[in-house]
Amino acid sequence: MTDLSIFAAMQKASEEWAKATGPWMEAMTPTMPADVLEAFFGKGISPDGLDAKTRLLLSLGALTVLGSKAEPQIKITVRNALAAGATHQEIAETIAQMSVFGGVPAMTKAMELARAVMDEETS
C-alpha cells in the first residue's frame, strides 16, 4: 500500500464517519436565541470585533467549501445566522461567493440546504 492509498483510505473512513454522525448532530443542536449567539459568538468575545451574524456568515462560507461533508453543520449555521439577523440575501451571497473556492457543486449543495432551512422558517 502506498502512502497515497493510505491517505485515501483514511479520507474515505473519515468521510463515512462524518456522514454517519452528522444527522444526530443536527437533531441535538437547537437554534440559539440572538442574545446568546451574540454573547458567545459575537461582541461578547471581543467588544470591538465581529458581531455574531458576521461570524456565522464566515462559518457558513467555510462550511460551504466543505460541501457534502458538512450538511448538518450548514443547516445549523444557517438557522443560527438567521437568528442572529442575517437576511436570506446575505446567506445566499455568502454561499455563492464560495463557489470560487469550493466549486459549483459544493455551492449548489449548500444553497439547497440553506433554501430548505429558509423554507422551514417561512412555513
C-alpha positions, 0 to 999 in steps of 0.5 A: 500500500502506498502512502497515497492509498493510505491517505485515501483510505483514511479520507474515505473512513473519515468521510463515512464517519462524518456522514454517519454522525452528522444527522444526530448532530443536527437533531441535538443542536437547537437554534440559539436565541440572538442574545446568546449567539451574540454573547458567545459568538459575537461582541461578547468575545471581543467588544470591538470585533465581529458581531455574531451574524458576521461570524456565522456568515464566515462559518457558513462560507467555510462550511460551504467549501466543505460541501457534502461533508458538512450538511448538518453543520450548514443547516445549523449555521444557517438557522443560527445566522438567521437568528442572529439577523442575517437576511436570506440575501446575505446567506445566499451571497455568502454561499455563492461567493464560495463557489470560487473556492469550493466549486459549483457543486459544493455551492449548489449543495449548500444553497439547497440546504440553506433554501430548505432551512429558509423554507422551514422558517417561512412555513 
